[in-house]
Structure formats: structure tokens, C-alpha cells
């Protein structure tokens, strides 16, 4: 064991890991993306498919990545390299390591948008935020969007600089309970609006008539967003997990936490938009504009836009921060492990990457709007290349590593360390050997077909 490994940081215990991993999972993917995908692909039937995938596909991948991290006590590149020195396995670790470095910059841009909206609600600008064209005017302005991006990125880097227990774990232990309370309050308020019960029914009651092949594919894609799969996060966090923490129990808690927040997000947004639109599900299919255009209009129509707007965007900000912190920590850990740098130097290096790529994303709808990559603005391009291409490849690489090099028996040995249970061993083995690789390939092929215009997602 080398000197750096002896001094490796760790979470204080199970609660620290669970809240930090849940914080990584509960981000914009839950609060923002999940509700509009659920609305677009069948409501209750989408939710049912998602939950089934969470307890099978999601469970297997979380368990594998966490076990690999704790087994090796390394970040993704070195963790993959520990089982095979060939270029194939180094590539698998490398792509897991690069993904967070590409996501954090554009994620911080969106986090900056959240800060802007929270600030405007705090100063009483709810009417202004609900006005037509406000969001597009803001993101195309340049300076304001860039300043908000820098504030969000700086907050993330300060927390990362403080370390695992003093930074990530401490912030997660504060933010996650507050996030849950806010989500419950807003969900109850939303469901009690006139006409909202139709939205509750649409979201919670499965209707087979709304089922399609894209319901399954979209639910699988959402798994990556919601559970932080194939981003290197869980490998990194697993490397900080102590041996006396039960992996299966911790994994189950993260799944429950994540799925509960996703359901609450649906209950916050779908019933409210149903009430606002007179029961028209099409109003929910606004996609990315849902949070920054539709929701302010909904809040304003309720006549309680100011206080509820503050609560909603505090919740979204906390969710965005916890995910961005987890992504950044994974990137910093890679620099520490691979280059032998200390936390300070690694944090500053990642800060430089965030500044450059985040500025491209931040200004991509304004001063740099004339530049297109595959016909997309910088933010949309980074989102597509990471989530639709790189993450399925990273997941497939993890499956190959487990199946070909590590073996499910060694993973089971890590899970069962110190007599810990592994009750879902058969499900884990079946998913890793057969279905998880197939799911990853399906997501990849569907994404490529979509960008080439062969299918419409």
C-alpha cells in the first residue's frame, strides 16, 4: 500500500456515504428531467417501468461500482487498471473519469440559472420571471449568465477544497434533509390545487395504453441521470467507504432515497402543471424549458409565486449543488490518484477546466451562439456526448470488467465482507451477466439513431 493510499480520505460511516451518494443521485435529473420524461412517455406506466429498472438494473450497477471502488481504494482509472493493464480496461476507467470533467462545467451553467431565478424570487420578481421571453433573454445576455455560473462553480469548488468529511459529507448531511422537507411541502401544496388530482392520477396510475418502446428506453436513460451510474462517482465514493459499512444496505438506502425524491418531484410538478393547463399533459412536455419557463408561469398563476418560488428554487439549488459536488469530487480524485497531486492542486486544476468549458456553455446561447457542434450549442453538445454516448459506453465497460476480469464471486466477496448480507445475489449475477450489457447497448444505439434522425426520442 503506497503512501497516498494510506492517507486516503473516507466517509465517517454508513450515513455519510448514503447521504453523499444520495446527494450525487438527487440532482437536476430528478427534479427537472424526471417529471417531463414521465409526462412524455406515459405517466404512471413510465413510473412503474422506472421503479422496476431501479431495483434491477440500477441496483446491479450501483452495487458493482461501489464494490469496485472499495475493493481497490482507487478512483476510476486506477480501479479499472488494477484488474488489467491492457488498453481496453484503461479506456474503461478513463471514460468513467472524463465524464464528470465534461458534465460539471455545463451542469454549473444550469446551476447558475437556478441561482439567478432564486435571487429574482427573493427580491420579489416573480411576475418578471413569468413573463414571456424572460428566460431566453437572460441566457442570451452573456454577462449575467456568466456571473451566475461563476458563483455556482465557486461554491462547488470551495466545498470540494474542504475535503470528504468536512466538505462533501457535512454539506450533504445538511442539504439532503432540508431538500426532503421542501419537496414534501411543495408536493402537498401542488396536489391540493384545484384540478391537480387529475395530474396525480396521470402520474401514479399505470395505463398500458400509454406504453411504448420509448417508455422503456427513456426510463433506462433516466437511470443514468438519477442514480449517478457510469460517471465514476460511485467508484470514487466506494473507495471512501469503510469496510464495516454494508454495501447492500447502503445501496438499498440510496435507491429508496433517489426514487422517493423522483416521485416527489413528479408530485410537485405534474399536478401543478395539470391544474395550470386545465388538464393538458402536453404542457408538461416542454422538456428543458419546463423548470425555467413553465414552472414560473404556474407559480405565478397560483397567486403564491414569491414564497413558493423561493422554496422551489432553494430545493433545486440544493439538488444541483449536491450532484455537482459529487461529480467534481470524482474528477479531483482522479487527478490525485493518477498524477499524485494534493487536493489543493487537483481542485484548482479542475476549477480551470470548469472555467473554460463552463464559459463556453454559459455563453453558448449568447455571444458564442454562432458556434455549433453537430448542430448543437455547447451545453447541448456536452450533454449529448456525455449522457447519450459516453455513459452507456462506460456502463458497458464496467459490465465487461466485472464479467471478464473480476468475476461476480469477487464482487460478492466484497459485498459480504465482515459477514454482511447479499440477499439479492442472484438478481445481481443475472443482471450483470445478461441484461445490464444489453441495456447499455440499447441506450447507445438508440441515442446514435436519434441524433442521425433514424428515430424520434
N, C-alpha and C positions, 0 to 999 in steps of 0.2 A: 504494500500500500504506500503510495507516494505522499509527499508532504502536503500537497494541495488536497488530496482526498481525505487525509486525517482531519483537516480543518474545515471540511465541507459543512455548510450550514444545514440546519434541519428544522422541521416544524416541532412545536413543543409537544404535540401529541395528536390523537385522532381528530379532535375538534379543530385544531389548527389546519390540518390537511383538508378535512371535509369542507370547512368554510372557505378556504382558499381555492380549492378545486371547484367548489360550487360557484364561487365568485368568478372564476375563469369561465365557467359554463353559462352563468346567468349574465348575459350581456345584451347587446342590441339584437342579436339573433333571436332571443326570447321575446323581448319587449316590443320589438318592431317588426321583425321578419315573420315570426311565427303566426301572428294574427292574420296578416294579409295572405299568407300561403294557405292557412286553414280556410279562409273565406273563398279563395280562388279555387281550391281543389276539394270542395265537398263538405266543409264544416265538420260535423260530427264524425263522418267516416274518415276524414283526414286525421282527426284527433285519435281515433281508435287505431288506425294503422301506425301512427307515430308512437303511441304507447307500446304497441306490440314490438315495434322495432327497438324501442328504448330498452326493453327488458331482455332482448336477444342480441341484436347487432351491437347496440350501444354498450350493453353490459360486457360483451366479449372484448370489444376494443378497449374500453376503459381498463378492464382487468389486465389485459395483455400489456398495455403501455405502462401502467403503474408498476406492474411486476418487473418489467424490463428495467425501469428506472431504479427501483430499489435493489434489484439484483446486481446491477453494475455500479451504482452510485455515480452515474455519469449523465451528462446531457446527451441529446440525440446522436450526434456524430460519433462520439466515443462509445456510446452504448451499442450502436449497431456494429461498430468496429471491433468491439470486444468478442463478437461471435464469428467474425470472418473478416479477413484482411483484403478480400477481393474488392475490386472497384464497385461491383454491384451493391454490396452491403454498405460501403461508404457512401454511395449515392443515395441509398435509402435513408441513412441518417442525415445526410446533407440536405436533402429536400425537406425533411422534417424540421431542420434547423433554420432553413432560409425562409420558410413560410411566415413565421412570426415577424421577421425583419421586413417583409413586404406588407403584411397586414397592419401592423401598428401605425405606420405613417398615415394611411388613408383612414384608418379607424379613428385616429386622433383628429383628423379633419372633421369627421362626423361628430366626434365628441365636442369639438369647438362649436359646431352648430347648436348642440344641446346647451352649451354654456350661454350662447347668445340668446336663445329662447328663454332660458331660466332668468337671465338678467332682465330681459324685457318684461317678463311676467312680474318680477319683483318690483319693478318701477312702475307697474300699472299699465303696461302697453298691450293688454290682451286684445283690444279692438284692432290695433295696428297689426298684430300678428295674424289675425283672422282675415285681414284684407286680401283681396285677390292680388297676386303678383308679388307679395312681400318676400316670400322665400326665394324666388328666382332673382329678385333684385338684390337680396342680401348675398347669396353665394356668387353672384356675378360681379359684385362690387370690388372684390380683391382685398383691400386693406382690412376691412372689418373681419372677414372670414379668416384671413391670415393671422390676425391678432388673437382671435378666439382659439384657433388651432394651437398657437404657441403657448397660450395659457394652459390648455388641457395637457399638452405634451410635457410641459414643465412640471405640472402636478404629478404626472405619472413617474417622471424621472426622479423627482425628489423622494417619492415613496420607495422606489427601487433602490436608490442610493442608501437608504436606511437599513436594507438587508431583509432577510427572510422573516425572522420573528419580529423584529422591531418595525419593519415596514409592511410587507405583504400580509402577514398573519394579523398584526394589530389592526390594520385598516379593514381587513375582511371581517374580523370579529365585531367591528363597529358597524360597517356599512350593510352587511347581509341581514342582520335582524331588522334594521331600520327599513331596508328595502322590502322585506316581507310585510311589515306593518303597513307601509304606504300602499303596497299592492292590494292588500286586503281592504283598506279603507276606500281606495279608488274603485275597486271591483264592486263593492257593496253599493257605493254611490251610483255607479254606472248601471247596475242591474235594477235599481229602483226607479229609474227614469220611465216616464210614460212611453210605452211601445217597446221597451227594451227586452221584455221577456221573449219576444219572437227571435231576437238575436241570441239569447241564452239557449233557446231550443235549437236553433240552427247550428250552434257551436257544439253543444253537448250530446245531441241525439243523432246517432248514425243513420244515414239514409243511403241505402245501397244504390239508389238511382243516381246519386251524385258521385259514385265511384268511377274512377278511370285509371288507366295505367299510370298516368302522370301523378295521380294521388300517391302511389307507392314511390315513384321516383323522387317526387318533391319532398316527401316525408323522409326518404333516405338522405337527400341532400341536407335537409334541416338538421339531421342528426349530427353532422359535422359542426355546424354552427352552434347548436345547443349544448353539445357535450364536450366541446373542445377536442374532438378526435382528430388525429393526424395533423397536429400543429406543433408537436414537440413539447407541449405544455405538460401533459400527464407523465411523460417520461422524466421531464425535469422535476416536477413536483414529487414523483415517485422516488427520485433519488434523494429527496429531502425527508422521506418518510422513515420513521424509526421502525426497527424490527418488531417491536411489541404491538404495533398497530395492525389490526386485522384488515387486509386488503379487501376481502369480500364485503365485510360490513361497511367499510368506508365507501366502497364503490356503490353499494346499495343506497347509502345516505345521499351521495352526490346525485344519483339518478332521481331519487324521490324529490330532492330539493329542486333540481333543474326542471323536472316535469311539472311540479306544483306551480313554479313561477310561470312556466309557459302557459299553463291552464289559466292562472290568474290574469296573465297578460291578455289572453283571449277574452276573458270575462270583463276586463277593464275596457277593451276597445270595441269588440264586436257588438255587444248590446248598445253601447252609447252611439255608435255609428248607425246601427239599425234604427234607433229612436230618432236620430237626427235626419236620416234619409227617408223616413216613412216605411222602413222595412225592405229597402232595396239592397241586396247583397253586393250589387255592382259598386256601390260607394266604398266598399272595403277593399276593392281590387286596385286601389291606386298605387300599390306597390311601395317603393321607397318614399314617395311623397306623402304617404299616409300619416306619418308622425309629424311632419313639419307643415303640412297644408291642411289635410282633412281634420286632424285632431284639434288644432286651434279653432277651426270653424265650429266643431262640435262643442268644445268647451264654451265658446262664446254664445252659442245658441242656448246653452243651459242657463245662462244668466249668472253663472258662478265661475266664470272663466279665470279670474285672477287667482284666488286661493287654490282652486283645483289645478290650474295650470302650473303653479309653483310646486305643488305636491307631485304632479305627474313628471315634471322635468327634473326634479330632485331625484326621483326614483330612477329615471332614465340615465341621469348623470352618474349615479352610484353604480348602476349596472354597467355602463360604459367604462367607468374607471376600473372596476374590479377585473373586467376582461382584459383591458389594455395593460394593466399591471402584470397579469399572468403571462400575456404574450411577450411583454418586454423582458420579464424575468427569464423566460426561456431563451431569448436571444442573448441576454447578458451572460447566462450560464454557459452558453456555447463559446463565447469569447474567453471566459475564464478557463474553461476546460481545455479548449483547443490551442489557445495562444499563451496560456499561463499568466494572463493579466489579472490584476486585482480588481475588486468590484468597482472602484472609482474609475479606473481607466476604461473598463468594459462599458460602464454606464455612459461615460462621455462619448465613447465610440458609437454606441447605439443611438445616443442623442443626435450625433451628426447625421446618421442615416435617416432618422426620423425627420430631422430638419429639412434635408434635401428632398426626399421622396414625399414627405407630407406637404411641403410647399408646392410641389408640382400638383398634388391632388387638390390642395386648397385653392390654388389659382387656376385650376383646370377648367372651371366654369366661367372664369372671368378673363383676365389678361392673357392667359395661356390657352384659351378656348379654341384657338385656331389649330392647335396640335391635336391630332387624333392617332390612336394606336388601334389597329383593327376596327377603325370606325368609331372608337370609344374615347371619351375623356379619360384623363389619367386615373381618376378614382375608380371609374367603372372598369377600366382595363385591369388595374391591380386586383380589384375584387374578383373579376372573372378568372384571371390567370391563377390566383391562389385557391379560391374556393371551388372552381369548376374543373380545373386541370391538375394543379399540384397536390391538393389534398386527397383526391381519390388515388393518385399515384403513391402518395405517402402511406395511405392506409393499406394499399396493396403490398407495398414494400414491407410493412410491419407484419402482414399476414404471412408473406413468404419467409421472413426471418423466423417467425415462430414455428412455422410448419417444417421448414427445411433445415434450420440450423439449431434453434433452441430446443424445440420439441414441447408439446403441451405438458409432458410429465415434469419438465424442469420448471415451467411456469406454475404448475400445480404445487410443486415443492416450495416455491417462493410464497405462494398464497397461503399454504398450510404451515408456514414457519411458526415455531413455538406452539404447535398444536392448534393453530387457528383453523376454522372450518372452511370447506369449499363445497357448499351444498349444491351449487349449480355447475359442478364439474362437467357433467355430461352435456349440458347446454353449451358450455364454453368450448368443449372439444369439437362438437358438431359445427358450431358457428365458425370457429377459426379454420377448420379443415375444409369446409364446403361453402357455406353461404356468404361469409364476410368477403372473401376474394371476389365472388360473383357480384355482390352488391357494389363493390368498389369499381369494378369494370363497367357495370351498367351505368353508374353515375358518370363516369368518364366518357363513355361512348355517347350518352345522351347529351352531355354538355357540348361535346365537339359537334355532334349533329345539329344542335340548336344554333351554335354560332355560324355554322355553314348554311343554315336555313333549311335543313332537311326536316326538322321537326319544330314545333312551336311549343315552348315551355312556358 
